[in-house]
Amino acid sequence: MFPISDDNPSHIRPYVTWTCIGICVAVFLWQASLGQQAGEAAIYRLGMIPARLFGLGELSPELSTVPTWATVFTSMFMHGGWMHLGGNMLFLWIFGDNVEDSMGHSRFLVFYLLCGAAAALSQGLLNTTSEIPMVGASGAISGVLGAYLLLHPHATVRVLLFIGIIFWIAHVPAMMVLGIWFVMQLVSAAMAPANVPGVAFWAHVGGFVAGMALVPFFKDKYVQLFQGANSRPFGIDKRRGPWG
């Protein structure tokens, strides 16, 4: 079951969502332009390495180009391959606009970065001695998914369903799509071996939980939780305060 779109219109232009997508694509193109060896070095420079973050390991001086704490944020805009980038950007494209709509641009940016940081720490704290760099926007995007689940559980998501070589498009409630996705992350996290490169499933779990916990504090006061499709009052986006 793979989401491809939703039926939930946004009432503002999601500039932050678009900007995050643009930065991730630009950074990945930059990574690809470096070649394999320099590209791997860039991942070590800008990726989040738990052992480095928690003071249990050091990089060689030529690789320590940004402060250790900053890698929690720089890692969010790097990706390990085209499929990694494409899947993340598709999920952000589908679900990010409605969450940004509920918060406004400035609050959504802070929310997105906090969810990404929570995701990175969730993965890192479970294996503080790991020297494997973690990169990708999926932790922050998981926070967006958690927020969307509380905001629009009854919105309809269009998904591709596969049985062997046969596939078709189905219309499924967001609570089912995102609920199944979260359970899959939990199961995969529980089964994933430690100290082996792969998908950072605990980052997905941590980001999702952070998004659910933070959305009540970041959404605009007139936005209700547990809605269907977006039902913002007419013209309300024109009355935003200094947060966006």
Helices and strands as residue ranges (DSSP letters): E 2-6, H 15-33, H 36-46, H 50-53, G 61-63, G 68-70, H 71-74, G 75-77, H 82-103, H 105-125, H 138-151, E 156-163, E 166-173, H 174-191, H 201-218, G 236-239
